[in-house]
């Protein structure tokens, strides 16, 4: 989700087994940082590709914070 307030990625795993997913997020500033809001997972950002490892029935919400943003981290 992207709005004037920023960008949020919400990923939910509805399976019993863990999963690793890769999401292409489009044009991102290379200095973009990830802030985990809900859940804890292995999350990496390589260019515009976000990779997440989710446990079974896991959920993760991550805020994408561009450089210079005044939003809380």
Residue, then its C-alpha position, 0 to 999 in steps of 0.5 A: x500500500x502506498x499513500x501520501x503518508x508512505x508505503x507499507x507492505x503486509x504479507x500473510x502466510x495462510x499455510x502451515x509450512x514456512x515460506x520465503x517470498x520475493x516481492x518486486x516493489x518498483x522504483x525505490x531509493x537505494x537508501x530506503x530502510x525497512x521498519x518492521x511493524x508487526x511480526x519479526x522475520x528475516x527481511x532483506x531489500x536488494x535494490x527493489x526486491x524485498x525478500x521475506x521468510x515467514x513462518x507457518x501462519x505468520x504475518x509481517x507488516x513492514x514500513x518502507x522509509x525513504x531517506x529524509x523521511x520524518x516518519x517515526x522509525 
